[in-house]
Amino acid sequence: MPKINKKLVSVVGAGLIVATGAGAAFAYWSTTGSGTGSATAGTDAGFAVTVSGPSNLVLDQAQNITVGITNKATFKQQLKAIHVTVTGTQDQSGNSLSASCLPSWFSVVDPTVSAHELAGSAAESYTAAITLVDNASDQNSCKGATVLLRADAS
């Protein structure tokens, strides 16, 4: 069996370690940087609101008002409340009766709304109530009157 020269093995081994170790060395420069930017928040798009009242109001009988709410945005928006008011009265020709058929003679009960997010472009319908309150005075000027309604959604 040939004799292995220990000195030769040590030199060759050290050379291999140096050669492979040299291939694994790394160098780098450290640096930093920063930048600025901005974003702009969008705005709400509001709700489209429709109001449809009854066609035959009589004294002391509550009747339904339908309130339609449509989200005009393509993103969800918060709906918290709907408030319906009587803004005036008119005769069949469109002339104001607000001095003789008083808006205050009408009582409106707002629809119940639980605060929620209405999806983009979604529509919902709610029911309010209106009553021509008998106030023990001559209310003949309200016969055939058009009651002007306004609904506000928030």
C-alpha positions, 0 to 999 in steps of 0.5 A: 500500500502506498504511503500517504505523505501527510505534508502533501495532504495538508498543503492540498487541503489548505489550498482547497479551503483558501480557494473555496473560501475566496469564492464565498467572500462578499462586499457591499456598500450601505446606503439609504433613501427616502421619498414623499408622495400623496393621496387624495381621498374621494368624496361621497356621491350622495343618495338619490331619494324618491318620495311617493305619497298617498292619493286620497288623504282624509282626516285622521287616517294615517297613510303610507309614504314610500321613500326610495333610496339609491346609492349614487356611488359605486362604493358603499355609503352609510345610511343612518336616517330618513326624515320626511317633511311637508313643505307646502300644499297646492291646488290642482293648478299648482297654486300655493294653498300653504296659507289656507291648508297649512303644512302644520296640519299634517303629521309625518312619522319617519321610517325606521332606519337602522344605520348601515352601509348601502352597497354601491348602486344599491337601492332600498325602499322604506315606509313613512306615514302621513296623517291630515290631523283633524284640528277642529277647524274648517279644513275644507281648503285641503280637499283635493290639495297636493301635499308637497313632501320632502325626504332627506337621507343621511 
